[in-house]
Amino acid sequence: MKRSAPPVRKTLERVLSRAGAASRAEARRWIGMGRVRVNGKLIQTPDVWVDPDKDKVTIDGKPLRPAEKVYLLLYKPTGYVTTRRDPEGRPTVYDLVREAGAWVVPVGRLDLETSGLLIMTNDTEFGEQLTNPDWHVPKTYQAKCAGVLEDGQIERLRTGLLLNDGPTRPARVVRLRDGARHTFLEITLTEGRNRQVRRMVEAVGSKVLKLVRTAIGPIRIGDLRIGTFRPLTPGEIAELRPPKPRTAFKEQPAKRGSSRQDEQQSPGRIEGRGGPSRAR
């Protein structure tokens, strides 16, 4: 005789988040405000365990039902924060996706002065996969760096650096071009620490003057205009959702040559002046 599977229990805040009703932070706030009941009982403790298949959860008296999954690709401008509310009153990425008509949260973050691609979704499991370093989802950036970097500095970026929160993984780094006083790089990481690209460049004696995230996995900016968003296609969602954790890529030995050769290998670049770069 087969034994029935044990119930899958989750904390109340996680149940609300997994259903696509709110972020875990917002769910905790709702629970504390007394908006949530379980089996008719008022619950104001977010870490109470519930069985989402058997327990009846309501918000403001309405049954909790899984929301339709929404996946958006936003081209974030500089000057926007990725938090829902900013104590300093700065604009947030939520201002840019109001027309989506659904609750979504950013997958990862881009700092105030960084522009580029940001995925926003109410599929928290999908978001956790993309941000989990074990899945090695590559993120590609183009950086304008102060000074003309030497080959040795770029090689250190490729092979890994020791930052204050530990060593970095090997990175794919391409010299796009050199100007009179700047080097333009394309950097692909398979981890996402706070301000990692900026800290890596500082660790080799330079500084990032401009930074754009141009790709997440195989998804590039393309024709998406800055400050706008579009839904991800089912094919793009499938490409971003790897079947199992992967190992980080091994960087091939750098080819020594002119910056023109490196630039020809790159799919896009940051312009010295004007708007953020677009992938060709």
N, C-alpha and C positions, 0 to 999 in steps of 0.2 A: 504493500500500500504506500503510495507516494505521499510524502508530507507536503503540506501547503507551504508555499514560500513565505518567509517572514515579511511583515509589512515594511514598506519603504517609508521611513519617517525622516522628516526634515524639519529644521527650525521654521517657525512661522514667517520670519522675514524672508527666508530663502524661498518658501513656497510662493509668496507674493511676487518675488523677483523672477522666479522661474516661469511663472504664469504670464510674465510680460506686463504686469500691472504697474510696477514701479521699480526703481533701483533699490538695492538693499538699504541704503541710507534713507531714502524716501519712505520705504516700508517701515523702518524703525520709527520714523517720525509719525506716520499714520497710526501705528500701533500705540505709541505713547499718547496720542491725542484721543484715543478711545474710539477710533473709527472701525476697528476690526473685531469681529466675534468668531469664535469657533464653537460649533454646535450650540449656538445661541448664547454662549457665555462670553462676556466681555473679557478680552485678553489685552493686557498692556505691557507684557513682557515679550520682547521680540525673539528670545531664544527658547520659547516653549516648543516642544516637539509635537508635531502633528503628522497624521497620515493623510496625504493629499487625496488618496483614492477613497477614503472612507469618511474623513471628517468634513463637515460642512463649514466652509470659511465664507464669511460675508464681509463686504466693505460698505459702510453706510447703508447696511440692510440689504445690499444686492449681492447675490451669489458670485463668488470668484470664478471666472471662466477664463481659460487660456486665451490670450489675445492672438490675433493673426500675426505671424512673424513678419517683421519689417526689417529690411536691410538697406541702408542708405550709404552712398559714397559722397562725402562732402569735400569740397576744395576750400579749406580753411584759410582765410586771410590772416596776416599778422594783426596784432592788436586785439585778438579775441582770446578769452580764456576758455578752458574746457570744463569748468565747473558750472553747475546749474545756476548758482547764485554767487555773486562776487561782492564781498564787503566794500570794495572800493568803487563799485558801480560801473565797472568796465563791461563792455559788451561780451556776451558769451556765445558759444556755438549754438546754443539752443535758440537764440534769436534768429538764426539762419535756417532752421528746419521747422519753423512753426507751421508752415503749409503742409508738412507731411501728414498732419492729422493723427499722429500716434505718439505714444510715449517711447522714446528711444534714449540711449545713453552712448557716450563715446566709447569705442574700443581702444584703450590706451589713451595717451595724451600727447598733445603738441604744446610746447610752451608758448608764451605770449608772442615772442618775436619769431616764431617758426611758422611758416605757411605750408600748405600742401594737403595731401590726402588724409582723411580721417573717416573711418567707418563708424556709423552710428546704428544701433540696432536694439530691439527689445528681446533678442535671443541671447540670454545671458550665458548659456552653455557654449554657444558659438563664440561669443566674446572672450570667454575664459580660454578657449582653445587658441585663439589668435594671440593672446597675450602671454600664454604659458610658454616659458623659454624651452621646455622639453619638446615642443612641437616645431621649433626652429622656423617659424614663418618669416621669410626675409622682408625687411623694410629697406627701401632705397632712398637715399637723400642726395641732393646736390648742395655742395657747400662752397661758398666763396671765402677763402682763407687769407688772412693778412700775411703779406710777404710771399716770396717765391720759395716754395718748399723744395728741399733737396730730396733726392731719391731715398736716402737713408731715413728721413722722417716719414715718408710715405710707406716704406717697408715696415717701419715700426707699427704704423696703423694697421697694416695688413696682418702682421704676425701676432699682435696682441700686446696690450699694455696693462700695467698694474695701476688701477685707480684706487681711490680710497675705500671703495666698496668691493674690491677684489679684482682679479685679472679679467680682461675682456677676452671674448672668443675671437678667433681669426675672422677677419672681415675682408670683403672684396672691395678694393679701392682702385679706382681708375683716375689717372690724371687727365682731366678733360682738356685743359689748356692752361697756359701761363700768360699773365699780363705783365706789365712793367713792375707792378707792385703787389700782385695777387696770384694765387693759384686756385683754380677751380677743380674740385674733386667730385667724383661720384662714389658714395660710400654705401655699401649694403651690409646690414647687420642682421643677425639671427637672434638677437636679444633686444630688450627694450628698457634699459635703465633710464633713470631721470637725467635728462640733458646729456645723454651719453656721447653723441657726436661732438658736441661742444667741448666736453671734458676731455675726450680723446685728442682732439686737435690742440687743445691747450697743453696737454701732456707732452706733445712733441715740440712745443715752443712757438706755437702760432695761436691764432684766434679766429673763430668763425664770425664773419661779418654779415653773412646772409645764409639762410638755411631753408631748403624746400624739400619736403618729402614727396618724391615723384612717383613712388610705386609701393604697393603692399602686395607681396607675392607677385603674381603675374599681372595685377591690375595697375594700370598706369593712368596718368591724368588725362591723356588724350585731348578731346575737345571740351572737356568740362571747364566752364568759366569760373574764375575765382569768386568765392562767396556764394556759389550755387551748389546744388546737390542733385543726384539722380539715384534711382533704385539700382541695386546690383541685380544682374540677371541671374537666373537659376544656374547657368553654366559657371558664372564667376563665383557664386557661393560655393559650388561644388569644388572648384579649383582651390579656393581658400581653405576648405575643410579637409585637411590631410587624413588619410585612412588610419595612420598610426604615427606615433612620435618618430621623428627622423633625427639622424645625426647631422651635426653642423657640416657645411661644405668645407672642403680643404682648398685653401687658396693656392693657385698655381704660381710657380715662381714668376716674379715680375719680369717683363721684357724691357730691357733698357733701350730707350730710343727717344725720338723727338716727341714733344707734346702733341704734334699734329697727328702722329700715328695713334696715340691714345685717344685723341678726340674722335677719330674716325670710328673707333670701336664703341663709342658711347651712343646710346639712343637719344640723348637729350643733353641740355646744359642750362646753367643759369646765365642769363645775360648780365653784362656788367652794369647796364642801366636799363630802366624800364620795368615792366611787370615781371612777375614770377615766371620761371621757365615752364614750357609746355613740352611734353614728350612728343617727339616727331612721329 
